[in-house]
Amino acid sequence: MRPHGDRRRYTAGCRCDSCRVANTEYYRQLRERRAAGEMPDVDLDDARTHLELLHERRSVAELEQLLVSSLERARAGMLGRPGWA
């Protein structure tokens, strides 16, 4: 976990004043660089963290869907029937 006042901490969910200021400053600098015609640099650690988070969320969503569909079939009395797992 990053210290307060770091944009990564803000993107992880912290909304303290220091983290909000860091996030605002990041976007201010990004707007300035874009206005100057510069392409923003991509922080590879940020990209990797973001991809890992998306992967975790996808896995959780898939598990949740499996559980929900299994519960729905159980309520309908369909579990244990041929062709229903």
N, C-alpha and C positions, 0 to 999 in steps of 0.2 A: 504494500500500500504506500502510495506516495505521500509526502508531507502536505499539510494544508498550504494553499497558495500555489498549487501546481494544477495545471489544466487537466492532467490525467486523473487527479483526484476528483475534480469536478465532473468529468465524464463518467466516473465510477459511481456518481450519485451524491457526492457531498455538495451542499449548497451554502456553506458558510461564506462569510463576506470575502475572505482571502481567496477562496477557490473561485467565487463568482468574478472577482476582479481579474484573476489570472485568465479565466475563460474570455472575458470581455476584451482584455488586452490581446489575446491570441487573435480574435476575430478582427480587431482594429488593425493589427499588423497585416493580417491576411488581405483585408480590403485595400490597404495601401500598396501592397506588393502587386495585387491584381491590377490596380489602377496604373501602376508603373509598367505593366506588361510582363511582369515576372510570373513564372509558374511557381506555385507554392511547393516547397519541399515536403516530402512525405516522410514522417518519422517512422522508420521500420518497426520500432518497438510498439508504437501506437497501432500500426496496421496489424501486426501480429496479435496484439492483445484483442483488437476488435474482431479479427477473424476467429480467435479462440472463443470469444464470448458468443459470437453468432453460432458457432458449432455447438456450444453447450446449450444454447437456447433451442436450437433445432432438435437436439437429442431429447431435451426435456419435453418439447412439444410433441415429438413422436411417441414418447413413452406415455404422456398424458392421453393422447388420442387412442393408443392401444388400450389403456385402462378404461377410458370412457366407453369405447366400443364393446369391450368385454363386459362391463357392467350393464350396458344396454341389452346385450344378448342374454345375460343372466336373468335380467328382469323379465325379458320376453320368454324365458324358458327354453332358449335355443342352445345353451351350452350343453355339450355332451351329445348333441345330435350329429349324425354323419355330415361331414362337410363344414361343420362349425367348430372352429378352434377356440 
